[in-house]
């Protein structure tokens, strides 16, 4: 089957797509669309000097968002969407540098190669399609007949692009890894690292744990000197500072009473003859058990929350309990069997949710929150909201770009992502969480770099204290080593000084329970019975004694050498390919100009109002 045959039926579709693209290109460049034409605006950025058009990037982002939304059971959050934008950007960068590398190396995917791949190696998603199955197995002949059909022909352009990229990448990686070779001595080293084992005694002196905070004092002069000498250590990503108001939406007594009455009504429905499984599927907020008709299977006493456990192990068998209150809501429990400390049964969970007049009141307050302050460019709008709804107005902790905002123990979704799209003074849309509605104002953004000392005083103080702890820990480690060399056992010296001590092993170099290269190197180079010096590492200070060591079996290595060589070369090639692709990405010169491509709702509304005013001559 030739590529030309594949294309024949798809030609009308290709012509339509090509014509539409050409018309769009002329339309956009000419400005006939009513705007300036996106292609004449700032691009999304550059990769190795190649411009990435904003329209191309934003279209891919929108397609990815729509695809993920179709497969998600919940709406995508702003955090999700920002993640998609970054993923698409990284994929574009990778595709661009790979295309450049294909060209530099003269790699091509011929029409015949692409045709054969499409014909004989269908994509995984098509291999599982029901229409291509015969007796439960993929039927290649059915797939090939479908390819020749009018419907199948429409997919050919998409498959061509997909397989062309896969073939090119495969050829590139074959070229990159072709010279990978491992000699017998190199293979032996790899084999030994995996099969030689050691058993050790280990004492660990970790400064942050071994030295109490009370043992170190930090002066102002020491902080200033450390800050000057280690400024680069405190470099920060861009950091946003915000103010916020929160409208709590916690449940109250009326919500609990309503949930209890609902649980009673559900219980009565079952007692009147309704099937338990159907009611569980309809009513229970425990989605896992609800999908199984409320069935919990068998559980052990003590594995459930206390109130549930108490009821389940005291109620009569095969009866339906009254509503049992736990932190999750009200449970209707039915236990079918008990044996010792195990039980089998099912339940329905009725959650306690904001409802009735309480919900109406909160909804009205949320509406006021929306009307008075949400998505505004006027910073005073947040103060207005706080006064009108008698809500406290306060600052959030600083949030660095790429991280989520945390207030107390709670992570607030979307706020961190929004802050780095907003303008200073802008008010966010309402951000809704299970416990409240939030409005944020962006007060300032500190650019990337080293903040002033006053802004990071606590972090500097901790670093100075840690330095002092390291010095004291070194003295403690030397004291420990002296005791051991004077005749104390490793365990006796550890107990005397309050140092953690462990007996570990047997383990190999690649499976060390303390994956520290300095420590691992000492373990497999010291003679059996020897005690190391103090091993000063980034993790802490260690003293090790080798109790036993079992060498790798050379005869077993020789017997399995061919198979081991094949496996080792495969892994080495995978490592080479992975490192090569990472290096291409790292070395790429990337200019990111995406900021501004995705305005906030407040910015978009302001721009639309401004454009309307200009068109009306205002």
Order of alpha helices (4+ residues) and beta strands (2+ residues): alpha-alpha-beta-beta-alpha-alpha-alpha-alpha-beta-beta-alpha-alpha-alpha-alpha-beta-alpha-alpha-beta-beta-alpha-alpha-alpha-beta-alpha-beta-beta-beta-alpha-alpha-beta-beta-beta-beta-alpha-beta-beta-beta-alpha-alpha-beta-alpha-beta-beta-alpha-alpha-beta-alpha
